[in-house]
Amino acid sequence: MIPEGWTIQSGEDLAITITKGSSPNWQGFHYQDSGILFVTSENVRDGYLDVSEPKYLPVAFSAKERKSQLRKGDILINIVGASIGRSCRFNLEGVEANINQAVCVLRPRSSDLSDYIIQYLQSPGAIRKLLGQQSDSARPNLSLEDIRSFQFLVPPLAEQKRIAEILSTWDRAIERIEKLIANSEAQKKALMQQLLTGKKRLPGFDGEWRAVRYGDVLKEIKRPVRWSDEDIYNLISVRRRSGGAFHRESLRGSDILTKSMHISKSGDFVISKMQILHGASAVIPHALDGFHISGSYISLVPRRSDFDIRFIGWVSKTPRFYHQTYISSYGVHIEKMTFILEDFLDWNFRCPPTKAEQGAIADALDAAEVLQADLKCHRDQLLREKSALMQQLLTGKRRVRVAEEKEAAVA
């Protein structure tokens, strides 16, 4: 159903040009420290251009590849690889740039149209349509013809503007939250660097930090379950990159193939023997107390009462810890290496002299992490609200009014 006054137009109808770039390597060009900004699919994020790690090519490449030169307002769409369908707008002022072969540029016929198209391409329905046009090949991809023939539902110009204005309000709020999240992450990393090395001491603490052997403060513990095919087991997994422990699923014993299962307790420090090289370790939180882990995990608890296990939880998120687990593993391939606990326990880490200071450091870093988690929840809520509004506005299910005096309100 087409809303009254709206039309269906193809990408080719709406664009001055639709094209893509090419690979510089095939033409003998290589990255350099400065020159022409080279935009790849890695830079095209969901709704924004990420040039935090820019790549540059010689001016000669841009001169040769004029068709892939970018202008402000161009719409960029990833057409190859895992990020297929992601889109953003090139909004850099006075920056010369080119795209590679994995990115399509759609240059709208007007700036007003650009505002509407980028919102339309971000909508759940448009993304589903784009993904539905993937070619059946070894790598998922979209062709330029797919983009040219892609159908857009287009309202009259005044309504386009108002829809874009409304949705851009959410974009600005989301962008502000993203910046706050990035700042909080940077602050947390800086705080970790200072507090976990003793470079910065919290008020009220003194005394010499010391190198402590892991094996002197940690010991392995096993709590095997008495197996029953009738019992329900709440299974825990640990995410990579220090992402924490989580409840994966609950299964009846008869539905579990490997019958080796252990009970985990709040405060256990758990290491995945198969995934520790990817940062899969965590302190079990209270919410997962009494849940179950498979035999592919190692559980460690404090050997002494004067040690706070939460401090190890934060140490495990540092590059030094990652390196120590790597050199405590053996094998020919990172995905098949075996973690040797005895070797790891011989390594050491720097530690405050008292349990009170260890706990105070963990409290400070926990607070920073909670703040970041709250910001992410707020961002996710805004994303859900925007998605629901897009579903209404960009399909015409909910219309906007545009008054003659150019004031408008959502009907």
N, C-alpha and C positions, 0 to 999 in steps of 0.2 A: 504494500500500500504506500503510495506516494502522497505526502501531506499536500494540502492545497497550496499552490504557488511555488512548490519545490520542483526541482528537476533532477534527473539522473544524468550525470556527465562523466565521461571517461577521463583518465589521467591525461590523455592526449588532448582532450578538449580544454583542460584547465591549465596546461603548461606551455611555455614557450619552447622548452626543450626537456627531454628526458634522456639521460645518457649515464655512462659510468666511466671510471678511470681505467688505468692499466698498471701493471707491475713495473716498478723502476728497475728491478734486477734484470728483467729480460732485456732491458735496453742499455745495460751497463752503468746505471746510476746507483749510488749508494748513499746511505744516510750520513749526515754531517751535523756539526754543532749548530749551524745557523743556515738560513736560506729560506726556501719556500716551505710553509707548513704543509705536512703531508697527513691527510686525514684518512684513517683506516676504520674498519668496523669496530675496533676496540674503542675508538673515540666516540662513536655514535651510541649514546646511552638512551635510556627510556625518557625521551623528552628534553634532553640537554646534551650539549657537546662537551665532552671531557677532554681537555688538553692539559691535564696536570702533568702528563709525561709526554711532551711533544716530540714529534719526529720531523726532521728537516731534510730537504733535498736541494740540489743545485738549481739555480734559476733556469739553467738550460733545460731541465726536465719540464718545468712549467711552460716554457716557450714552445717545446715540442708537443706538449699535451694540452693544447689550448681548450679543447672541448671539455676537459675535466677541471678547468679553473672554476673556483667558487666565487659567488657573489653573496653579499649579505641578503638574507631572506630566502636563500635556497633551502629546499627541503631535502634532507639526507635520509636514505632508507637502506638498511643492511639487506643485501640480497643473497648472501652466501654464508654458510656456516651456522654455528649454534645460536648466534644472535639474530638470525633472520627475522625480519619484520620490525626490528627496533628502528625508531625514527627520531629525528630531532631537526632543529633549524640551525643553519649556519648564521650566527649572529655576531661575529667578530668584526669590529669596525676597523677598516684600514689594514687588514691582514690578508696577504696573498696566500692562497692555499689551493691544493689539488687533492683529489680523491683517488683511491685505488680501485681495483676491479671488483672488490667485494661491496662497494658502496654505490648506490644509484643516486643521482641528483635529479630532483624534479624542481624546475624553476617556474613558479606560478606566474600567471599573466599580470598580477598586481599584488601589492603588499597586503591589501585587505584580504585577498584570496589566500595569501600565504598564512595569515593568522588563522583562518578557518581550516585550511587543509591540514595543518600540523595538529590541530585539535582532533580533527576527524580521524587521522591516522593513529592517534593514541587511544581511540575508543575501543572497548572490548570487541564490538562487532566487526570493526575494520581489521583488527589484528587477526581475528578468527578467519576472515575472508582471505587475508594475505597468506596466512599459514596454509589455508586450504588450496592455494595455488602453487604450492611447492612442486617442483618437477620430481619425477621418480628416478633419482640417480643416486650415485654413491654418496654425494654430499648434498644436503638439502639446499636448494637455491631457487631464486626467482629470476626470471628473465626480464629484460627491458620491455618485452612485449606484454608480460604480465602487468607491469606498472602502467604501461600505456593504455591497456584495456580495462584496468581496475575501475570499478564504478563507484563514484562518489554521489551521495545524496546531498544536493546543494540547495539551500534556501535562497531567497532574494538577498541582495547585497546588504540592506539595512539589518536584516535578521542575522546574516553571517557575522556582521560586526558585533552585534549584541551578544550572540552566543560565544564568540571568541573572547569578548570582554569578561563575561561571567566566568568562563572556565579559566581564564588567565588569572583571576583573583585567587583561585585555588592553587594555581601554579606558583604564584608569588609566595603564598603561605608555605607551600611544600618546599620551595627553594630556601626560604628562611630556616625552616626546620633542618633541612639537609646541611646547611652551613653550621648550624648549632651542633649537629651530630658530629660533623667533621672536626669542629673545634674541641668538642668534648673528648673525642678519640685522641686527638693530638695531646690534650692536657693529661689524659689518663696515661698515655705512653711516657710523657715527660715525668709524671709523678712516679710511675713504676721505675724509671731509670734512676730517679733520685732516692726513693725510699727503699728499693730492693738492693741497693749497693751501699747504703749508709752515707751517701754524699749529702743527704738531707736528713736530719733527725727531727722527730716529732718532739714538741715541748715536754719537758719532764723526764727525758731519757738521756742517759750517758753510758759510759762504759765502752770497752773495746769490742768491735765486731770481730768474729773469728771464722775461720774456714772450718766447716763441719762436714764430716763424711756422711753421705746419705744413710749408709748402713748403721751408723751410730744413733740415729734418731728415728729410723723407720724399720719396720719388720713386716714380713708377709703374714697374712692371716687367711685361713680358709674355713668357710662355714658351709660345707656340703649339705644339700637338702636330702631328706629321705624321700626318694622319688615315688610318685604315684601318678599313674596315667589319668586319674580322675581329678587331681588337683589343678587349680588355675595358677599359672606362673606369670607374674608381672615382669616383663623383660626390660632391662635397661640397656641402652647403647650410649656411647660417648662420641660426640661429634669431633671431626677433624678441626685443626687450627684453633685448639683450645676453646671449642664452642660449647663445652659443658655436657653434663649427663642429661638424658631425657628418657621418659617412658616410651619405649618403641611400640609395644603391643602386649596384650594379655592372651595367653594361649593355654588350652588344656594340655596336660602332659602327654596325652596320646597323639597330639598334633605336633609335637616337637621331636625331631629326628635324633638330635644329640642329647643324650640323657644326663650329661654332666652339667650340673647347675649349682650355683652357690648363692648364699644370701648376702646381700650388701647392707651395710649399716650407715646411717648418717655420720659423716666425718671420715669415712674411708677415702683414701686416695687411690683411685682406680686407674690402671694403665691398660690399654688395649695392646696385646702382644703383636697383633697383626697391623695395627694402624698407628702405633706410637710415633713412627717416623713422619707422620702427617699431623702430629700434635694432638692425638687422641688420648688425653688424660684429663682427669677432673676429680674434685672433691665431691662426694655424694651429698646432696642437700637433704634437709629434713624431710622434704616432700617425697623423697624416694627411699626413705628408711624402710628396710625390710623387703625391698624389691629384689629381683633376681638378676644375676649376671651369669654368662656362660663361662666355660673353662678357658675361653680365649682372653679373659681378663685376669689381671693380677690386682689384688687388694692389699694395700699397705696401711698400717696404722702406726701411731707414735709408739716408739719403744720406751719413751720416758714421759713422765707426767708434766715435765717442765717445757714441753714443746707443743706449739700450736700448729696443728695440721693445716690450717688455712693459709699459713705462710708458704708452705710447699705448693699449695694450689696456685698461688701467684708466681712463685719461682718457676713453676712449670710452663708459664706463658712467655718466658724470656728466650731470646736466641741461644743463650748459653745452655739452657736445659735441652732445647731441641738438638743442639750439637752433641751433648752428652748422651742422649738416647740414640743418636745416629751411630756414634763410635762404640756403643754398647750392643750393636746389632751386626749380624753377619749374613752374607748372602751375595749373590751375583746381580740381583735386581732389586730396586727399592721396594717393589710390591711383593717380593718373596723373601725379604730379609727376616731373620729370627732375632727377637729381642732377648738378650741374656741378662736376667735380673741381677745375678751375682756380680757381673762386670759393672753394671750401672751403680750398684750400691757402694762400690769402691771410689766413685767420684765424689767430689765435695761441692759445697755451695757456701756463700757467705751468709752469716746469720747473726741477728742481734743477740746480745747476751742474756736477755730475759724473755720469758713467755709473754709478759705484759706488753713489751714493745713489739714482739711478733704479732700479737693480737691487734694492737693499735694500728700497725701498718696495714694489716688485712682489713680492718674496719674502714680505714681511709680509702683504700682501693675499692672495697665493696661499694662504698657510697658513690664513688665516681662511676662505677659500672651501673648502679641502679639509676643514676641520673641519665646516663646514655640510653639505658633500656626504656626509660619513660619517654625520652625524646623520640625514640624509634616507634613506640606505640602511638604517640601523637601523630607522627608522620603517616603511619599505616592507616590510621583512622581518616586522615585527610585524603589519602589515596582512595580509600573505599568510598568516601563521600563524593569525590570527584568522578569516580568510575560510575556510580549510580546516576549522577547528574548528567554525565555524557550520554548514558544509555537513554535518557529521557530527551535531552535537547538535540542530540545529533541524529535522532530518528524522527523528530517532529512529534513524538508522543506528548511532549510538553512544549508549548509554543511560547515565544517571547513577544511582548508588545513593544512596538517602537512608536512613540508619540511624535507628533509633528515637531515639537520643541526639542526633539532628540533625547528625551528622557524615556527610559524604558524600565519595565519591571517584568519579572517572571510571572506569567499568567497562572 
